[in-house]
Amino acid sequence: MIGALLITACREHTPTVGAWEQGDGYRWRALDVGDAASSTRDASAGFTALTPSQTGITHAYVLDARRALTNRDLLIGAGVAAGDIDGDGYPDLFAASVTGRATLYRNRGGFSFEDVTASSGVRIDSLSVGATFADVDGDADLDLVVGTRGGPVMLWQNDGTGRFTDITAMSGLVGGYGATTLTLTDVDRDGDLDLYVATYKTRNALDVHPPQARAFDQVVTKRPDGSYAVKPEWAADYRIEDRPDLGGIVRSQRADPDLFFLNDGTGRFTRTPIQGPRFRDEAGRPLAQEPDFFTLAARFYDVNGDGAPDLYVCNDFEDPDQFWLNDGTGNFQLVPRTALAATSNTCMSVDFGDVDRDGTVDLFTADMLVPTLAAQQRQIPTHTPLPKPLGVDGVRPQWMRNMLHVGRGDGTWASVGDFAGVAATDWTWGSAFLDIDLDGFEDLITLNGHHWDARDADTFDRIRDAFPRVPWNEEQQEFPRLAIPNIAFRNQRDLTFAAMPKGWGLGEIPDIAHGIALADLDLDGDLDVIASRLDAPTAIYRNDATAPRVAVRLAGDAPNRFGIGAVVRVRTSGVPEQQKEMTAGGLYLSGGEPQLTFAIDPDSVAELEVRWPDGRESILREVRANRLYEIAQTGARPSGAAPMTPGARASPAPLFVDATALLGGHRHTELPFDDFRRQPLLPNRFSQLGPGLAWVDADGDGREDLVVGAGRGGALTLLQNSGARFAMRTLGAPATGDLTTILPWPSASGGMDLIVGQSNYEAATMEAALGRPSVVRYATRGGTSSAATVREGDTASVGALAAADVNGDGWLDLFVAPRVIGGAWPLPAPSHVLRGGPDGRFTVDTDNASVLRTLGLISSALLVDLVGDHRPDLVVAVEFGPVRILENVGGRFRDVTAALGLDAIRSRWNGLAAGDFDADGRLDLVVTSWGRNLPWGASPERPHLLIAGPFGESGPGLLLARADSITGREMPLESFARLGAAIPAIRRRFATHTEFAEASAMQLLGPDSMRVARIGATTYDHLLLMNRGARFEARPLPSMAQWAPVHGIAVADFDGDGREDLFLAQNLFPTEIGTPRLEAGVGLVLLGDGRGDFRAIRLSESGIVIHGDQRGAAVADFDADGRPDLAVAQNAGPTTLWKNVTGRPGLRVRLAGSGSENPAAVGALVRLEGEGWVGPVRPVTLGGGYWSSGSVTQVLSDLRAARTVWVRWPSGQEARYPVSGNVRAMVLRPSPTPRP
């Protein structure tokens, strides 16, 4: 860093532990690492649980069940705090207790602790909940801050020797609230530590008032004007909200407001309201009143790299979490809706880290979803799933599941908990990132359990149905105790985590654990774990990691003497750059020691950088393994550069800029439709699968125009390119069904028409469906917009279309694929080929009828030559089937799927595209599915099964199932409630949730199991299928591509390096009501390496950010600058346009076919050639991707000098055309005597 303090570490002898070596602006001492491994490769890791007889720690939070019945909020636990209170180098411990005396322990070394509560001066006899050590008065020792239930927020001032004085009365800290977690940092950059106190409630209204007293009509009154209000006597306990999504007025219980205090530098605090002007909503409006949510945790952390601490607030029940960004002066504004797509519903705790080591800050929030399917079937969700609105609606849904939000580097995060494997850890309280095995990647710890498992559905039903009734204030004790193991996940360095056996030593014995603190209790440099537990002594887990490490403490300038808020980065050989912020408090009810630990290569020196809260920096060179470094802020110098967003260093100018404004605000029309009324067990809606789009020169002016489909009630839209902007023009009348695939088609007059698929899925009856044309032809020239029927209605809804000269007669033929039969999914339907002819009419191809009848339901289709014989083969992406390939043999299709090795790779495929990704002259395939960020998965060993048969009340009965990972039995994925409502026989057959959870899918169906069909998916990966001639080789696309479902695919050389790249249109919003929207994508560019591999680029490099429900995507050089641009459609959202601005300009090549039957030479192949090299072949196609069609004008690029353009025309004839000088565009025609 320019101007930063450069500090070179000494290379002298290694002293014994405890002896400090002084350097220039720092000091260091050796760590007692014992039998440390010489490298990470040889290291071992894990924890050993130490017993109270070993540690001397006997403090336990014991809660009598009768007392818990009077106040359920006592069950949230009590925390722990770690820090060196007497300056001897060893971190000491404080343990809180609501029901008894809080205890302070002095660390005597060797994991031996002494109760020094009495001699320390600390006396808290009861009600303590949250705690942390922090230097609030700037005198370089750790003071103690304690939050109590109903009492004061207490401040105990340390004299430096471990003796404390209660200065609460003069501190300015107010009380009387149900305090939980405490977090401190320098919010307003005045140098001292400010305090945020999360609060819950001193006593829950559910424990104070019987149900009849707090019934809705007893709490809420209706005013004469028709509005509603909470009655005055209930105003302290309840509030009401107008929630149209829930059907009207909703009553919610109030909690205590959180507390925010600014420090004057001496430990004197001033309470600042959590409302305007310091706290503002997403739109920047000052909060009118303080939130009164049930807050369990809050944590300060600089998430965007601007040097100002931001704040995440975890709220229980259905109170929304609050994610506050600091503007640098201590003023906060909520992040926009698009920053986080969804949050945990009952958020217990939060921690921050950089789990993929990309330089951006990620965050994890804990909830209470059980990890096994059988257990989920026995439990009641903590929230009521809501119908999903159309499009991006500005609402951030909450789901009962852990969330791992991975930073994209632009102030938004992708929620990838399911992809990572950390979405479900049962009833979790404390959580923390910690590099347990010291491999440079942060692992994850969760502490779990609860006194009463109030989610148990059978207990709930038993209480509801009991006679005589269980007394209302004793119902909780009917629920079973939930003592379960803690969990440790190992970071597998690819953004996935593996649960370690027995929690890496943290989960040997099931218990109920709450608060978590991290501290180096034995001075060996790794961080040990301290956990508070219910009805058991505070647990100490010794970290047994043997890998090399470096530990860091900070000596900041007064009054922030421990450098809270500073960010430490370590760069070492063999490990990606590591970063971590020094924090105070913020772990669930707890606070850890102000020390950080990093992995390090023992065979080389490392560099350590500190960015202090005031913006200055210190850098240590030649940092060595197995040492503790204490770095002083004194002497640190300005960095010479403004703070940067993590991960955005030296980012290149993006490939694309947003040119959507040129489209004049076009939006896709989508009207609501209730798919689940006809088939209540559908996994997703089929009424929201569009739109597609197409690039076409509709008016013959040489410019690329854009055509976009519409939903029912909308009209096909032509966006005409005038050079400066696009003029919007509707074609035809509003459609009676969704308009699906759009293909440009030569008209008899020499112009260009449009062939469009039309869905009948939403038709009320089969008669109505048959009365709607399935394929329509639109004229585009001469100011007319007439529409003519190409194919009459069919039983199945039409989705994909593709065109090529199938039979070799010179005329384009049309493939028409079925997508779904309304009310009868997944019943199959036949596909068709319509032969084109000289009069512009189509005839049904009967030669291929038999083979097309059994293809199944098709999402995408492509006609392209995969064999190399110039005949277009048929490729289809099938629902719950393989990617089917039908070889064209003289105009007749032959299914060669199995022969090519693809029959066993089955999925619910979405999109399909072709490209020569390794430049070998053969066309490879890209096929997309749902990705891996799903609540379920699929593998050949454990396929995702769909069982269908005549057992439903309406339409075919459906049951999704998957084999249990332990027993191998096929278990249902649907809940008892959903299946029981749709298939009443199941309710009659099984009396309890437990019986249901233990039954296999076939047992659920009983006699009906003999009449079912079974289809399944063996993968949900998006795949690259490499064409090896006699077979296809399947490769998954990069991990980032697997974060979301993909429909649209666009193939082009976006960066102009001569290698084919990809764009993926991501997300799927209309899942069934109980499944979260799948929305972790913002549109993804994958750059090809020319050898069949791809690199997913960050949005700072691509420039593309689309937060909606993306569908069709298509490429065209709309501004004729030699760079491929991109249009992306969204369901119920705006059509977007992305202008390529930094790709290397290429050669624009348009093929002019002979005659009017195929003027664009569809079916041709084209590529650049040079001295000793050939580029990838590019097919000219109509269709593919997803319901879309790109421009027939190809943009070909290469970093080398091209000499010729090679073309293989649809007839099979080959020709080469010289590339001369600086020509940027060519129109090529077949040669009368083409050269070989």
Secondary structure, 3 states (H helix, E strand, C coil): CCCCEEEECCCCCCCCCCCCEEECCEEEEECCCCCCCCCHHHCCCCEEEECHHHHCCCCEECCCHHHHHHCHHHHHCCCEEEECCCCCCCCEEEECCCCCCCEEEEECCCCCEEECHHHHCCCCCCCEEEEEEECCCCCCCCEEEEEEECCECEEEEECCCCCEEECHHHHCCCECCEEEEEEEECCCCCCCCEEEEEECCCCCHHHHCCCCCCCHHHHEEECCCCCEEECHHHCCCEEEEEEHHHCEEEEEECCCCCEEEEECCCCCEEECCCCCCCEECCCCCECCCCCCCCEEEEEEECCCCCCCCEEEEEECCCCCCEEEEECCCCCEEECCHHHECCEECCCCCEEEECCCCCCCCEEEECCCCCCCHHHHHCECCCCCCCCCCCCCCCCCCEECCCEEEEECCCCCEEECHHHHCCCCCCCEEEEEEECCCCCCCCEEEEEECECCCCCEHHHHHHHHHCCCCCCHHHHHHHCCCECECCEEEEECCCCCEEECHHHHHCCCCCECEEEEEEECCCCCCCCEEEEEEECCECEEEEECCCCCEEEEEEECCCCCCCCCCCEEEEEECCEEEEEEECCEECECCEECCCCEEEECCCCCCEEEEEECCCCEEEEEEEECCCEEEEEECCCCEECCCCCCCCCCCCCCCCCEEECHHHHCCCECCCCCCCHHHHCCCCCECCCCCCCCEEEECCCCCCCCEEEECCCCCCCEEEEEECCCCEEEEEECCCCCCCEEEEEEEECCCCCEEEEEEECCCCCCCHHHHHCCCCEEEEECCCCCCCEEEEECCCCCEEEEEEEECCCCCCCCEEEEEEEECCCCCCCCCCCEEEEECCCCCEEECCCCHHHHHCCCCEEEEEEECCCCCCCCEEEEEEEEEEEEEEEEECCEEEECCCCCCCCCCEEECCCEEEECCCCCCCCEEEECCCCCCCCCCCCCCCCEEEEEECCCCCCCEEEEEEECCCCCCEEECCCHHHHHHHCHHHHHHCCCHHHHHHCCHHHHHHHHHHHCEEEEECCCCCEEEEECCCCEEEEECCHHHHHCCEEEEEEECCCCCCCCEEEEEECECCECCCCCCECCCCCEEEEECCCCCEEECCHHHHCCCCCCCEEEEEEECCCCCCCCEEEEEECCCECEEEEECCCCCCEEEEECCCCCCCCCCCCCEEEEEECCEECCCEECCEECECCCECCCCEEECCCCCEEEEEEECCCCCEEEEECCCCCCEEEECCCCCCCC
